[in-house]
Amino acid sequence: MKPSANAKPSKRPRRVPLSAVATLLIGSSLMGQVLGFLRTKMVSANFPSTGPQSTDAYFAAFNIPDFFFFTLAAGALGVAFMPVLSDRLQRGDRKGMWELSASLMNLLALVMLGVAITIFVFAQPLVHYVVAPKLTSEQLHNAVIIMRLIALNPLLFTLSGVLTATQQTLGRFFFYAIAPLFYNLSIIASILIFRHNLGLVGLGIGALIGGILQLAVVLLGLIGLKFHWRPKIQWQSRDFHTILRNLPPRSVDQGIDQIENIVETNIASHLGQSFISYYNYAYTLQTAPILLIGTAISTAAFPRLNMRLSQGRPDLFRRDFLRILRAMIWITMPVVVIAYFARGYFARIIFGSNAPEIAVIFGFLTVAILFRTLYTLISRWYYAQKDTKTPLFVSIFTIALNIVLAYTLSRPSSYGVVGLALAQSIVAMTEVFILFAIMVIRDHKLLDMAFFGGVGRIVSVTGFSVVAGSTVAAVYPLGADDRGIITLGSKLLFITVVVFTVHIAVSSLFGLEEVQPLFRRVKQIILKPISIQY
């Protein structure tokens, strides 16, 4: 679609280096993870994993709202939406971008309003028959109230998502980066305010207020962007049809992932009390590095990848993709090593008395950290080319495999709740290998010996990191009486410093290009002349 005759060419936004955007997103993500861990630690410390105020009810309540949000909206908020916006921006049609954004926001708002009403009305049977059948009557009551309180959150997150996707396309990442922080802060505040009167139900109030605050922050990001909302849906727009055509495969893909979460919660419910909480706590530990590295970097890179294809430069698209992929592998490898050897420290610092069970589950999830992180970028290789169907078909296969493995491996006669984590790691690895194989088949020029050689050297470097991590963990083991942030934190910090130091030093010896920007930056800081005013 060409811009209208009266559309004035928009001044293109100033380009911001990818490294600067990635730094912003990683920094905000790190702050978000710190707040998320603080929130989780406070939930674990203030509410038991068994009894009427069990955290099992809290985690169960979020499954259905998350399912509807990710299924009906999340797929359109980035991968099915931003490539079309990028095409319009490349043509200088900023006004048309906002018209598309408003149309999508209006459509999804109507759908999500209907979802909110459905969740509110049918909360009790959804929790009891679908999510967690084995909750006690008191736990079921709490879960139903919390689910009804957060019934509007999918709508609030959808509005935020459409607006931040447009802001990212225009190069504005700040409000997207900081908005989720207010969600965590609100839940933390609700723990402090409501723990002695409303109890667990107060967390639902905190989550609802957090969703409202998150949207309010995102709305601030519209300042200066000349956004004018109109109560109109552009049904006749060709680009809007493209978005709607790309949305269903991505939405189903996301929905299948959420079905997997519901199935895992259901299985954990049948294994006994506390297992829903234990698995969710371990899953939170696993998710942190994926969001910090994978989501932050791939989100920063996605607008650039879209731009390369909009410019008709598949060669630059291929070059940028491989550079970012190698960097993600190099960064994630030592994180996985630290996560595995320091799993007990992480669990005890954050979750206290529940640490042994959570640490064991997290240990089996560490393999998934690498592959889930790589998936965030590999999937965007397809989405940048407006292909949402291939990841969907691969997800259907891998999620089916995950459900089969989860039921098989989680039997009491097998691995129990740990089997859920083992299934996650196997499926995460399988999904990435399949998607990568399809990429190579489609683009024979994608990979070369330089890429394979670089990845091979990264794997070799990781071998030294593993030796360093295992040695430090053996010399400074987690003692049965180790308690407190100073004792546990000092040992955890020592393991982290040693592994990263070895990883960086050996990477330099192996001549990896990923470590060079780090050395250049340090050299610049140390040797850069300082101007002194007299």
N, C-alpha and C positions, 0 to 999 in steps of 0.2 A: 504494500500500500504506500503510495506517495504522500508526502505531507501536503496539506491543503495549500491552496494558492496564497492565502493570507498568513500562512505560518511563517514567522520570521526565523531565520537561521539562528539557532541558539549558540551562544558562546560556549565552547567546550570547556569542561572543568579542567583545572590545572592537574596535571598528572602527578600523582604521589607515588614514590618508589614502593615497590611491592614489599621490600624489607621493612619500610616504615609502617605500612598497613599491618603486616604480619606481627611486628613488634607491639603495635597498639592492641591487636586482638589477643595475642599471647599474654600480654600484661593484664588486660581486663579479664581474660579467661582465668589467669592465675589468681587474681583477686576473687573471681567468682568461685573458683574451686576452694580457696581458703574459707570463704563464707559458707560454701556448701558443706565442707567438712565440719565447720563450726556448728552449722545448723544440725547436721546429722549427729554430731557428738552430743549436742544438747538434747536432741530428741531421745537418743539412746540413754543419756544420763538421767533424764527426768521422767521417762515413761518405761515401764517394764516390757519385756518381750513376751510375757505371759499374763493372764488375768484379764479383767474387764477393760483396763486401760492399755492393753497390749498394742504395741506398734504394728503388729500384723494387720490390724484394722486400718491403720493409717496408710500403709503401703497398698493394701487392697483397694482402698477408695479411689486411688488415682488411676487405676488401670483403664476403666471405661472412658473417662474424659480424655485421657491421653490417646486412646484408640481412635476416638472420633476426630480429634484435632489432627493427628498425623495422617489419618486416612483421607479426610475430606479437604484439608487445607494445606498442611505442611508441604505436600508435593508441589503445590503451585507457588509457594512463597519464594522459591529460589530457582531450582533446576528447570522447572517447566515455564517459568515466568521471566527470569532475568535475561536469557538469550534473546527473547523477543524485544525486551526493553533495550538491550544493547544495540540491536539492529536499528531501532528508532533513533537512539542517541547518535549512532554513526551517521544517520541521514540528517541530523540536526533538528529533529522533530521532538523537542522537549515537551511541548504542549500535548502532543499525541501520547507521550509516555504517561503523563499524569491522567489523561483520559482513560487509558488502559488500566492504570492502577486503580482509579476510582471505580471503574466497571467491575473489576475483579473483586475489589473490596465490598462493593454493594451486593454482588451475587453471593459471596461466601458468608457475608454477615447474615443474610436471610437464611441460608442453610444452617449456620451455626446457632442461630436463634431457635430454630426448630430442634436442633440437637440438645440445646440447653433444657428446653421444655421436656423432651423425651427422657433425659437423664434424671431430671428432678422428679418426674412422675414415676419412673420405673426403677429408681435406685435400689429399692429393697430386693426385688427379684434378680436384678443384675448382679448384685453382690452375692446373694445366697445361692443362686443356681449356676452362675457363670464363673465368677472370679474365685471365690473362696468358700466352698460349701461347708467346710469344717470349722468355721468360726463359731464361737459360742454366741448365745443370744445377746449378751452385753457387747461383745465385740462387733457383732452384726449391726447392732443399734448405732454404735459409734461410726462404723464405716459408712452406713447409709446417710447419717447426718453430714459427715465430711464430704461425701460425694455430692450431696445436694448443694452444699455451700460452694463447691468449686464447679458447679454445672456451667456457670457463665465463663469460666476461664478459657475454654476452647475458642469462644467468640473473641475475648480480649486478646488472646495470643494471635489469632488470625489477623485481626486489624493491625496489630503491631508488626506481624510478619510481612504483610503486603507493603506497608510503608517503609520498613527497613530494607526490603529487597530493592525498592526503587531508590532509596538513599544510597545503597551500596553501588548500584549501577552508575550513579552520579559521582561516586568517589567519596561519599560521606559515610564514614564507618564509626564515628565516635559514639553516636547515640545508640546504634546497634550494639556497640561493645559494652556500654555501661548500663543499659536498661535492665538486663537480667539481675544485676547486683541488687536492685531494689526489691526484687522478688524474694531473694534469699534473706535480705535484711528484714523484710516484713514478717517472714515466718519465724526468724530468730526473735523478733520483738514479741510475737504472739506467744512464744514459749514462756518468756519472762512475765508477760502480763496475765496470761490465762491458765498457767499450769496448776495454780492452787484453787481455781474456781471452776472453770469450764473443762479443764483437763485436756484430753486428747482432741476434743472437738474444737478447741481454740486454734489448733493448727489449721483447720479448714478456713477459719476466719482470716488467719494470717495469709494463707495462700490466695484467697479471694482479693484481699486488699493489695497483696503483692502484684497480682495480675493487673489491677487498676493502675497502680503506680508505674508499672512497666510501660503500659500504653501511654501514660501521661508523659513520661520521659521521651518516648519515641515521637510523640506529637511535637515536642520542642525541636526535634530534628528537622521539622518542616520549615522552620524559620528561614526566610531568604530563598526558598526554593520555588516560590510562586505557585504553590499548590492550591487549587480551587476545587473543593468537593462539589460534585453534582449528583443528585439522586437519579442516576441514569445508568443503564447497562447497554453497552454498545454491541447489541446482538449481531449487527450487520458488518462489524469490523472483521476483516480477514485475519489480522493479527490476534484478535480476541478469540477467533475460531481456532487459531494455531495453539493458543494457550489451553483452551478447553480440550483440544485433541491430545495434547501432550500430558494433560493433567491426570486422566484416569489411570494410565500405566504406572505413573509415579505414585499416585495415591494408593493404588492397590498394593504396590511394593511396600510402602510405608505401613499400610494397614496389616499386611502379612507379618511384618516385624512386630507390630503391637499384639497381634494374635499370639505370636510366640511368647511374648511377655505374660499374657493372660494365662496361657497353657502352663508356663513355668510356675506362676503363682498358684494355679490350681494344683499342680503336682506337689509343690512345697506344702500346701495346705493339708494334703492327705498324708504327708510324711510326719506331721505332728506339729504341736505348737512351737513357736519361735522360728521355725525354718523359713517362713516367708521373710521375716526380719533379717535373719542371718544372711540369706541369699541376696536380699536387696542391699544390705550394707556392703557385702563383698562386691556386688555389681557397681555400687557407687565408687568404690576404690578403683575398679577397672575403668570406669567411664572417665575419670578425671584426666589421665594422660591423653586419652583419645580426643577429648574436647580441647585440651590445652595445646596439643600439637596438631592433630589431624584436622579438626573442625576449624581451628583458628587459621592455619596456613592455607587450607583448601578454600576457605571462605574468602581470604584475601586474594587468592590466585584466580578465583572463578571469573570475576569481571574481566581480567586480562585475557584469560583463555577465550572468553566469549568475543572480546574485541579482536583477537587475532583472526578468528574465523570470519567475523564480520568484515574485516579488511581483506579477506581473500588470501591470507598468508598461512596456509597449513604448515609450512616449513618452520615459521616462528612459533606456531602453536605446538608443534612437536618438540622443538628445542626447549621452550619454557616448561612444558609438561615434564620432560625427562629430568631437567635440572631440579625442579621442585620435588619430584618423586625421589630422586637420589638423596636430596637434603632431608626429606622426611624419614627415609630409612636410616640415615646416619644419626639423626637426632633420637629416633625412637629406640634403636637397639640398646644403648646403655640404660635407657629408662626401664625397659623390660628386665634387664639384668638386675637393676636396683630393686624393682618391684618384687622380683622373685626372692632374692636373698634377704630383703628387708621386710618381707610381708608381715612377719610377726610384730615388728616394731610399729609399722603403720596401723595395724589392727589394734594393738594395745594402747597406742597414743590416742586414737580416735574413739574406740569403742569400749575400752576398759575391760570389764569382767567377761564380755562376750568374745574376747579376742581369739581364743584358740579355734573355735569353730569358724569364725570369719576368716582367719588367716589361712586355714586349710582350703577353704573354698576359693579365696583370692589367688592362692598359689596355682590352682588349675585354670584360672582365668587369665594369667599373665601372658600366655601365648596369644590369646585373642587380642591383647592390647596392640601388638604389632600389626596384625592383619586388619583389625577394625580401623586403625589409624590410616593404613594404606588405602582402605576402601573409600574413605572420605574423598580422596583425590581421584582414584581410579574411576569411581562412579561419575565424577564430574567430567571425565574425558568423554563419556557418552552423552551426558546432559548438555555439554557445550555444543554438541552436534545435533541437538534436539532429538536425541534417541533416548526415550524413556522406557521403551519396550524391552530392550535386551536386558538391562538390570532387573526388570520385573520378572522375566522368564527365569533368569538365574536365581532370583530370590525365591520364587515358587518352589524350585527344586531344593535349594539349600534349607529353606524353612521346613519343608516336609521332612528332609533328612534330620533336621534338628529335633523336630517333634518326636520322630521315631527313636533317635538316640537318647533324647531326654527321658522318655518313658522306659527305655531299656536299661540305661545306665543308672537311673535313679532308684531302681528297685532296692528295697532293703537288703536283698540278697546280693546286690551288686555294690554300687558306690554310694547309694543314698543321695542326699542333697548335693554332694560333690559331683555326682554324675551330671547334674544340670550344667555345672561349670565346664566339665570335660566336653560335653556336647557342644557348648558354645565355642570353645577353642577349635574343635575339629571342623565345625561348620564355617567359622570365620576364615580359616585357612583355605578350605575348599572353595568358598565363594570368590576369594581374591584370585586364586589360580585359574578358575574358569573364566572370569572376566578378563584377566590378563591374556589368556590364550586367544580369546576372541579378538582382542585388540590387535594382537600380532598378526592374526589371519587377515584382518581388515586392512591393516597398514603395514606392509612388508618393510617400509623404511623406518618404522618406529624405533626399532632396537638395532644397535650395532655393537661391535666388539668393545667400544669405549664404555658403553653402559654396562655390559656384562662384566668387564674388567673392574669397573668402579664398584659395582655391587659385590663382586667377589672379594675385593679388598676390604670393603666394609664388614663383610661376614668374618673375614680373617681377623680384623681388628676386634670384633666382638668376642672372639675366642679369648683374647688377652683380657678383655673386660670381665668375662665370666670367671677366669682364674683369679683376677683381683677381687671380685665380689665374693667368691666362695672362700678365699683365704681370709679376708677381713671378717666375714661372718663366723668363721671357725675360731679366729683369734679373739674376737669380741662377741661371743654368743649372747643370745637373749636369755637372761637369767630368770628363774622363776620368781624372784623377788624384785626384779627391775620394775620400778614404778616412777611416775612423774615425768614431766616434760623435759627436765634437765638431763636426767639419766638416759631416758629413751631417746630424746632428741639428739644428744651428743653422739651416741652410737650410730644413730641413723645418719646424722650429718657426716660422720667419719666414713661410713660405707659409701655415701653419695659422692663425697669429694674424691675418694680414692678411685672409684670406678670411672668418674668423669675425667679425672686427671690422666689415668691410663688410656682411656679411650681417645682423648685429644692428642696425647703425646705419641701414641702408636699411629694414629691417623696421620700425623705430620711425617713420621718416619716412612709411612707407606705412600706418601705423596698424594693424599686425597684432596681434591679441590674443595670439598665442603669445609675443611678446617681453615682454609686460607683467609676467608673474610674475617674470621674470628681473630687471627693473628694480625691482620691489617688494622683492625679496629683497636686492638690493644696497643699496637705500635703507635697508632695515631694519637691515642690518649696519652701515652707516656712521652712521646717525642715531640708532640705538637708545640710550637713556640707559644709563649704567653706574652701578650702585650701588656706592659706595665705602664700605667699613667703616673707621671711625676708632677 
